[in-house]
Amino acid sequence: MLAFLDAGVNVKDAPNENFAREILEMFTMGVARYSERDIRESARAFTGWNARGTRFVVDAERHDDGVKNVFGREGRFDGVQLIDLILEQPATADYIAGRIYRFFVRDDISPQTERRLGTVLRENRYELAPLLETIFLSRDFYSAASVGTRIKSPVELLVSTYRKLGLREVPGLPDFNEVTRALGQHLLHPPTVAGWAYGRAWITPGLLIERGNFVRDLMFPDFMAIANDRYPQITVGAEVRAVHERISRGLDVTTATMPEAGALRGAALGENGAMSESTRKLDREEDFNTRYGSYRGWQKAVEVIKPIPRTMARVDLGAMVVASGVQSTGEVVDLFAQRFFSVPMASTDRVAWAAFLSEQLGTEHIDRARTYMEDGLRMLLHVMLSSPDYQLD
């Protein structure tokens, strides 16, 4: 927050209100539960707050130690004392409790429920365990209005899928960071200081397709994929990747590291891709040396870095089906729905999915397909987990 919200320019005699405003509005009290004067005075209390690297610091020379008036209280408040004042406000506990309820239960919460949960949080001095116990043991948490109404975030989608498959570790294929980035939730890189927008913001037509692609790549991983962690995350990284791709097509290193055609200043390849005399002269120029050095440097780096393990998900759907004792493709659909879905399966979906698996296996009898059913089961699971219902929790 200090980095996002201009703490470096929040100084005595010229307070910046960004940090104070967002603390009150987004993280503690909510909109319209404080005055503009409270924001201005709070900003004065936070003057001098900053960070050096990852270390929090307070610059005393830039801190305004004068008298402030916040929430009707007067004093020479600093930032820590100001946060204590915020926590004393009844609106704070109500707002935080309401945010936690919306995350775990559902978006709509009555004012009465918010106040009741706020009282629990406040009376327990903001200890979260008593509040969570109250929420998780409530009838509201298990009601039809709540179950299956939350849209899973990208991270929840991946982790819950892995757990339901019985995995004990995150597989390397598909790459966790690449998938969550494509789905809109790159961990440690939120789009704003507020974090990510949850709920319906996670689902668009394009993102729903990407969620299906995640399941496809999980069921049928691409072993030829080279993950981004094997390439340098620097300005010349794209050039290094381009050199690698040219070599993969069969070009020698000298040809693969040539400048692009527009940079050759008239040089050209001869017959069968052979280098012309003018191009050979360019080999001795600094442009070539730089690209060649970058490529060789990347190769040496790959030898010493510890890459993310690229293991596929160790899944045996055939063994799962056999162990369950199911006999027909319809029963397989029921098994998968019970294991993976949080909402009841529509009867039309059951019929369509059972027919799909029967077509994949060439039979509706599981015993007849025991020796070859794994790919068909993976295709079925791809279809089921790509459906809108699977996105709900």
N, C-alpha and C positions, 0 to 999 in steps of 0.2 A: 504493500500500500504506500509506503514512503516513496518508493521509486515511481509508482504510477501517478501519485497525487502531489507532486511538486514540493516535497518536504524541503528540498534544498533552497527554495526561495521563500519559505515561510519563516520570516525573521522579524525581530523587534522593529517597530516603527513602520513595517510594510508587511503585515500578516497576509498569508495566502489562505483562502477559506476552503480549498478543495478537500484537504485531508479531513478537517472537522466536519464538513458538510456530509461527506460520504460515510463517515463513522456513524453519524446520527441517522441519516436517511436509510442506508443499506444494511448496516450491520448491528444496530442496537435498538433504535426507537421506531423507525418507519416514518413515512411521509406525514407531514402536518401534525406532528406530535411535539413540536418545539417551535421556537420563534427565530426570526432572522437575527435578532440580537443574541440569542443563545449560540448561533453559528459564529457570529463575529467574535464573541468573547471566548468561545472554545478555541477558535483559531489562534488567539493570543496565547492561550495556555499551551498549545502545541508548538509554539515558535521554538526554534533551536533543535527540534527532533530531526534526526537524519540517520544515515547509515554510511559506514565506510567499509566497502566490500559487503560482507554479510554480517558485520558487527554493528549493532544499534548503538548510537551515540547521542548525547545531548550537548549541544554547544551552548554553554552558559552565557557567553557574550552575545549570542543571538536570541536569547530567551527573554521574553517580556515578563518580568517579575512583578509588574504592577497589579493593582486590585482589579479583579474581574467580577462581573455580575452574571451568573449563569443559573438558569432555573430559579431565579429569585434569591439565590444565595450569593453573598459577597465574600471575597477572600483572594489572597495571592496564589491562586491555584496554578499548579504545573500540570503537565499532561497526565501523569498517573492519578493525581487527585481529581482531575476532571473526569477520567474514566470511572472513578469511584462514584462521583456525582451522577453520572449517566446510569450506572447500575442501580442507584437508589430510586430512580424514577419508575413508578408502576408500569408505565407504557413499555419499558425496556423488556422486562420479563415476559409480558404478554406477547410482544412482537417476536422475541426469540422463540418462545414456546410455539407460537403459531407457525413460524418458519419450519421448525422441526416436525410439527404435525403434518404440514403440507408435503414435506419430503417423504415421510414414512407412510402416510395414510392416504390423503387425497387433497386436491386443491382447495375445495370449499370447506370453510370452517366457520361456525357461527361465532358471533362476538362473545356469547356466554361460555362456549367451550374454550375460546382463546383466553378469556380472563381466568377461568378455572385452572387451566394448565399453567398460566402465568403465575398464579398463586403457589402452585406446587413448586415451580422453579425458584421463586423468590424465597419461599419459606425454607428451602433447602440450600440457600446461599449459592444458587446457580450450579449445584451439583447435578450433572445430567442423568445419572443412574435413576434417581427417584422419578424424574419426569418420564424417561423412556419406559420404566416399569409401568407407570400409570397408563401410558399410551398403548403399550403392547398387550396389556391385560384388559383393555377396554372392549366393550362390545362393538364400538365403532370401528376398531381396527379389523375385525373379522366380519363386518357386515357386508351385504351384497353391494352396497353403495361404494365400498372401498376396495374390495378384492378385485384384482384384474383391471384397475383403472389407471395405474401408473405406467407411463411409457418408460421402458428401460433406457438409461443413458448408454452410450457406446461402451464404456468400461463395464457397466453392469451386464450388458448384453454378452460381452466376451467372457467375463469371469463366470457368470451363471451358466452359460453354455458349456464351458469346460467342466464345471462341477457336475452338471447333469449328465455329462458323458462319462463321469467317473475319473477324470484326469486328476493327477496329483500335482502337476506342474504345468505352467503355461508353455505350450509348444512354440518352437521357433518359426514354424510355417503354419499359417501366415504370420507375418511379423506384427507383433502387438501394437507397436507405435505407429506403423504405417496404416493399419486398419483403423485404429481409433482416430488418427488424424483425418482419414478420408471420411469418417462418420461424424466429424465435428468436435471431437473432444481429445485434443492432444494434451496429455497430462503435463502439468507444470507450465503450460503455455496458454492460459485463459485469454479470451479475446479482449476482455476489459477487466478492470479492478473488481467488478461485480461477479466475475466468474462466468459460468455458462448459464444460458437460459434453459430451463428444464421443461418437461412436459411436452406439449405439441411441437415445440421448437426442434425437437430431435427428429421429427418425421416430415419429410417432403417426398414427392415421387422419386426424385433422384437418390435421396438418402435411403429410402426403402429398398431400392435396387442394390445399393451398396451393402446394405445389411444382408441381402440374399447372396451377394458375391462373397461376403465373409464366410458364410456357411459353405458355399461351393468350394472355396479355397481350403477350408478346414477339412472337408470330406475328400477333396481331390487336390492335394497340394502340388504346386509347380516346383519341381526339384531343380529346374533350370534357372529359377529366379535368383538373382544376386541382390542381397539386401543392401540398403543404403549405408549401413554401418561399415561396409567394406570399402567405401569410397570417402575421400577427404571432404569434409564439410567446409570448404574454403572457396575462394573466388574461382580458382582454376579447376575445381572439382569436375565441372562439366567437360572441360577439355580432357582431363584424365580419363573420364568415362568414355568419351568419344574415341580416344586412342585405343582403349581396351576393346571396344566394339569393332573397330577396324581390324585389329589383330585377330579377333574371333572370326572374322570373315575370311582370314587367310592372308592378309597383307603382312609383309615383313615390318619390323619396328621402324626402319628408316622411312618407308613409305607411309606408314600409319601416323607418324609424327610430323608429316609435312604440314606447312600452313595450308589453310583453306584456299580454294582456287582464286578467290579475290585478293588474297594476300601474297600470291606468288609473283606478282609484278611481271606477268608475261610468261612465267615458267609453265611448262606443261608436261604431261606424261606422254611417253611415246607409245608405240604399239604394244598391246597386251599389258598395259599398265606400267611399262618400264619408265624409269625416271629419265628425263631429258638432261642434257649437260648443264643447262642453266639451273635446273632444279637441284642437281648435285652440288652446285656452288652454294646454294642456299643452305645446304646441310651444315655448312661451317658457320653460318650466321647465328647470332645470339638467340633469335626467335626459336630456332630448332633446338638449340642447346637447352633452353628453358623448358620447352615442352618435353623433351627427352628426359631431362633431369627430373621433372615432376612425375613422369610416368614411372621411372626407376625408383624414385623416392617412395611413391605409393606402394610399389611392389615390396620394397624393404619394410615399409611400415606394416603391411599385411602379415609379414613373417613374425613380427613381434607383438602385435596387438592381440588382445583376447576378444574374439568376435562373439556376438550373441549366438548361442547354440542353435543350429538350424534343424532341429529334430521335428519330425511330423507328429501329429497327435496320435498317441497309441490307442486307437479305438478298434474294437472288434464287435461290430453290431451283430454279426452272425452269432457269436457266442452269447451275446445278450439275449437274442431272440430264442435260441435253443434252451438256454437256462430258464427262461420264463415259462416254457412249455406250451406256447401258443401254437395253433395248428393252421390258421388261415391268414391270408393277407389282411383281412379286416381286423383280426385280432392283433396283428402287428401294429396297425394304425392305432388301435386302442392303447396298446402298450406304450408306444411313443408319445401319444397325447397325454397319457397319465404321467409319464416321466418328465416331459418337457414343458407342458402347457400349464398356465395358471388359471386359464379361463376354460369353460366347457367348449368342447369341439362341436361345431355345427354339423348336423346330420348330413347335409349336402357335401360338406368337405370330407366327411368320413367315407362316403360312397365314392367320391372322385379319387381320393388318395388310395383307397383299397384297389380300385380299378387300375390306377397308375402302377402300383406295385405288381399286380397280377400280370399286367402287360410286360413289365420289365423282366419278370421271372418266367413268363410263359406258362404260369400255373397259379392257382390260388391256394394250392396246398404246400405248406412250408416244408414238409418232409421230402417232397420231390425236388426241392431246390437247395437242399442243405449244402451241397458241394460248390455252389456258384452264386449264392444269393448276396454276398457282401456288397458288391457294387450296386445292385438293385436297392438294397436297404439304404445305402448312402445317398442314392438319388432321391429316394423317398424322403429321407430326413432333410435333405437340401430343400425340397419342395415345402415340407411342413414348416421348417424353421424360417423360411422366407416369407411366410404368410403374415398378414397384419396382426393376427391374434397372438403370435409368438412374441411380439414386441411389448406386450402388456405384462404387468407383474402385479 
